[in-house]
Structure formats: structure tokens, C-alpha cells
Amino acid sequence: MLLTKDWLLASWDMGRRIWSGSSNDDQTTPTQRGASKMVSASVPIRSLAVQHRERIAAHLLSLSPEDRYLRFGYPASDAQVRRYVDHIDFDRDEVIGIFNRRLELIAMAHVAYAEHEEFKSCAEFGVSVLSKARGRGYGAQLFDRAVMLARSRDVKMMFIHALSENTAMLKIARNAGAAVHRDGSESEAYLELPPASFDTHVSKLVAVQFGEMDYQFKKQAKQFWNMLGGLQEIRQGVRDGRHQAAE
């Protein structure tokens, strides 16, 4: 369904106002504040599902060997990355991502929830960002969204397992107020989450809708420009044909 201009502008403006309303909280954390408001993302983050499995695979496979090592904790081969993607349980876990205008998945996070009932209040966070998209705070924003999603599911503890040399990931954890314990080449971080409030659930709904709207906008724009590109090729072909006929 084609998005109308008025609806698109109104929705986009709503999203900007919603996120800008809490921009002053960017330097604080949920644990430190003990408050109900989460740090809002400045970019739309979309929930990923089964239909995005190939995009997720493409994203992870495009990581450099060093980045794969930091993301998985070992030098994952293409086959191992594929196996990881194939085994993501989208019904149980939360997978979220950030797309650019070409609908390329440039950053993603996986919030894995425990299968066993006795550990249902725990979750693990993993994130990856393409090298060309670094330095924009995407990892931290994905972590903030992951915390909000986890709180809405009554998760009390978020765990992060990372190599000690993965300073970017450990910095995100520390800035969020997580306790980090180093054991040689590996580190464990955990963040105690406050109970979800009404604001948490409302923020989740708005964030999901805003991310979906942004994705649909980019999808429509990409299809539109592709169509224009095709028309330009057809027109150029017609012009070339006319010139050749006139010669």
C-alpha cells in the first residue's frame, strides 16, 4: 500500500517529537535513574522476523574476520555463521536492526531468552555493527531498545558475554550501569533491570510502530527510485534508437 504524503509527514513528525522529548536523558541509564523512562533511540529500530533471515545472514557474513571474532567469541566460518542464523528462534527471542536507505541491515542485535522456565527472567544480548556505520552510537541504541524489550517481558537480568578485548561492547555495558567481571580473555557483564512500567509498554509500542513506518518509507523510496531508474534506461534506449534511425 502506497504511503500518502500527509500521513507520512505527520507520522514522521510524531516520531521525531516522541524521541526528542527524552534526548536530555542520553547520558543517564535506567539502573542509575531507577526511573521508568528509557533512553530513546535517535534512529528507527525495526523488529526482525523470519522473513529477514537472509538479510541477517548477509549482514553477519559481511563482517570482517576480526569483527566476527569479537561478535561470536571465536573466528566463525561462513558455515558457522549460517548455522547460527538458521537456528535463531524468532518466536522466542527478540532480533532488532537498523536499516539504511538501501535497506541494507547495517546494525543488529539479538536478545536471546532462556528456554528453561527457571531462567525465564534472564536474557543475553549480542550486537554487531558494520564498520562503515561505526561511531554513530548504534550499538548503544540497540542495547537501550533491547533493555526496553526485555523489561516488557519481565526479564530481571541482562547478560553480556564478550571477549575482554571487545572494548566497544564492554563500554556499552558499563555505560548502562552493568557490572563487568573479567576472567582472562573473556568478560561477563550483567545488568539488573527494574520492573516494567506502563511507560515501558507504551514506549515499546511507539518504538515498534516508528521502526516499521521508517522501514516501509525506505522500501517505498527504494522501489520508487528503482522504477525511475528503469524508466530513464527505457527513455535513453528510445533516444538512442531514434538517433541511430536518423543516421
C-alpha positions in Angstrom: 0.0 0.0 0.0 1.5 3.3 -1.0 2.1 5.7 1.8 0.3 9.1 1.4 2.4 12.2 1.8 0.3 13.8 4.6 0.3 10.6 6.6 4.0 10.0 6.2 4.9 13.6 7.2 2.6 13.5 10.2 3.9 10.1 11.4 7.5 11.1 10.9 7.0 14.4 12.8 5.3 12.4 15.6 8.2 10.1 15.8 10.7 12.9 15.9 8.8 14.7 18.7 8.5 11.5 20.7 12.2 10.7 20.6 13.4 14.3 21.0 11.3 14.6 24.2 13.8 12.5 26.2 17.0 13.5 24.5 18.3 15.0 27.7 18.4 11.5 29.3 21.1 10.3 26.9 23.8 10.4 29.5 21.9 8.5 32.2 20.8 4.9 32.5 17.7 3.0 33.6 19.5 1.5 36.5 21.2 4.7 37.7 18.0 6.7 37.5 15.7 4.0 38.8 13.0 5.6 36.7 10.6 4.3 34.1 11.8 6.2 31.1 14.2 4.5 28.7 16.9 6.2 26.6 15.2 6.8 23.3 16.9 5.9 20.1 17.6 8.7 17.6 17.3 6.3 14.7 14.4 4.0 13.8 15.0 0.4 15.0 12.9 -2.4 13.4 11.9 -5.7 14.8 13.2 -8.6 12.6 11.4 -11.8 11.8 11.7 -15.0 9.9 11.4 -13.2 6.5 14.6 -11.2 7.4 16.8 -14.3 7.9 18.7 -13.8 4.7 19.3 -10.1 5.4 20.6 -11.1 8.8 22.9 -13.7 7.2 24.2 -11.1 4.7 24.9 -8.7 7.5 26.9 -11.1 9.6 28.7 -12.6 6.6 29.9 -9.2 5.6 31.6 -8.7 9.0 35.4 -8.7 8.8 37.2 -11.7 10.3 38.1 -9.6 13.3 34.6 -8.4 13.8 33.2 -11.9 13.5 35.7 -12.9 16.2 34.5 -10.2 18.5 30.9 -10.9 17.8 30.9 -14.6 18.3 34.0 -15.0 20.6 35.7 -17.2 18.0 36.7 -16.9 14.3 33.4 -18.1 12.9 33.4 -19.5 9.4 30.7 -18.8 6.8 29.1 -22.2 7.6 29.1 -21.5 11.4 27.5 -18.0 10.8 24.9 -19.6 8.6 24.2 -22.3 11.2 23.8 -19.5 13.8 21.3 -17.6 11.7 19.3 -20.7 10.8 18.8 -21.5 14.5 17.5 -18.2 15.6 14.2 -18.7 17.2 12.1 -15.6 16.2 9.2 -16.8 18.3 11.2 -16.9 21.5 13.9 -14.3 21.0 14.0 -10.6 20.0 16.0 -9.6 17.0 16.2 -5.9 16.1 18.1 -4.0 13.5 18.8 -0.7 11.8 18.5 -0.3 8.0 20.0 2.3 5.8 18.2 3.9 2.8 19.2 1.0 0.6 17.5 -1.4 3.0 20.9 -2.8 4.0 21.0 -4.1 7.5 23.9 -2.1 9.0 23.4 -2.9 12.7 21.6 -5.7 14.5 21.1 -7.1 18.0 19.9 -10.5 19.2 18.3 -10.8 22.6 18.2 -14.5 23.5 15.8 -15.6 26.2 16.4 -18.8 28.2 14.4 -21.8 27.1 14.1 -23.2 30.7 11.4 -21.9 32.9 13.7 -21.5 35.9 15.8 -18.9 33.9 12.9 -17.1 32.2 13.9 -13.9 34.0 17.3 -13.8 32.2 18.4 -12.8 28.7 21.6 -12.5 26.8 22.5 -9.5 24.5 24.7 -9.7 21.4 25.2 -6.9 18.8 27.1 -6.2 15.6 27.6 -3.1 13.5 29.1 -2.8 10.1 32.4 -1.0 10.0 31.1 1.8 7.8 28.3 2.5 10.3 30.5 2.8 13.4 30.8 5.8 15.6 27.1 6.7 15.5 26.1 5.1 18.7 24.1 2.3 17.0 25.3 -0.4 19.4 24.3 1.6 22.5 20.9 2.5 21.0 20.2 -1.2 20.2 21.2 -2.1 23.7 18.7 0.5 25.1 16.0 -0.9 22.9 16.9 -4.5 24.0 16.6 -3.5 27.6 13.2 -2.0 27.0 12.0 -5.1 25.2 13.4 -7.4 27.9 11.7 -5.3 30.7 8.4 -5.6 28.9 8.8 -9.4 29.2 9.6 -9.2 32.9 13.3 -10.0 32.5 15.3 -9.1 35.6 18.8 -9.7 34.4 20.5 -8.9 31.1 23.8 -10.8 30.5 26.6 -9.9 28.0 29.3 -12.4 27.3 32.2 -10.8 25.4 35.9 -11.1 24.8 37.9 -8.8 27.1 39.4 -7.1 24.0 35.9 -6.2 22.8 36.2 -2.7 24.4 33.2 -1.3 22.4 30.8 -3.9 23.8 32.1 -3.6 27.3 31.9 0.2 27.2 28.2 -0.1 26.2 27.6 -2.4 29.2 29.5 -0.2 31.7 27.7 3.0 30.4 24.4 1.2 31.1 25.4 0.6 34.6 26.3 -3.1 34.2 28.7 -4.9 36.5 31.6 -6.3 34.4 33.7 -9.2 35.6 36.9 -10.1 33.7 38.2 -13.7 33.6 41.3 -13.7 31.5 40.5 -13.3 27.8 36.7 -13.3 28.5 34.4 -11.0 30.3 30.9 -11.3 31.7 28.6 -8.4 32.3 25.2 -8.3 33.8 22.7 -5.5 34.3 19.8 -5.7 36.8 16.6 -4.4 35.2 13.9 -2.5 37.0 10.3 -3.8 36.6 8.4 -2.7 33.5 6.1 0.3 34.0 3.1 1.5 31.9 5.5 3.9 30.2 7.8 1.0 29.2 4.9 -0.8 27.4 3.8 2.4 25.7 7.3 3.3 24.6 7.7 -0.2 23.2 4.5 0.1 21.1 5.5 3.5 19.8 9.1 2.4 19.0 7.9 -0.7 17.1 5.5 1.4 15.0 8.0 4.1 14.3 10.6 1.5 13.2 8.1 -0.2 10.9 7.0 3.1 9.4 10.6 4.1 8.7 11.3 0.7 7.1 8.2 1.0 4.9 9.2 4.5 3.9 12.6 3.4 2.8 11.1 0.4 1.0 8.7 2.7 -0.9 11.5 5.1 -1.7 13.8 2.4 -2.9 11.1 0.9 -5.2 10.3 4.4 -6.5 13.9 5.3 -7.4 14.4 1.8 -9.0 11.3 2.5 -11.1 12.6 5.9 -12.1 15.9 4.3 -13.0 14.2 1.8 -15.2 12.2 4.5 -16.9 15.3 6.5 -17.5 17.0 3.5 -19.1 14.0 2.9 -21.3 13.9 6.6 -22.3 17.6 6.6 -23.1 17.1 3.5 -25.1 14.3 5.1 -27.1 16.5 8.2 -27.7 19.5 6.1 -28.8 17.2 4.2 -31.2 15.9 7.4 -32.7 19.5 8.7 -33.2 20.5 5.5 -34.9 17.5 5.6 -37.1 18.3 9.2 -38.1 21.8 8.4 -39.1 
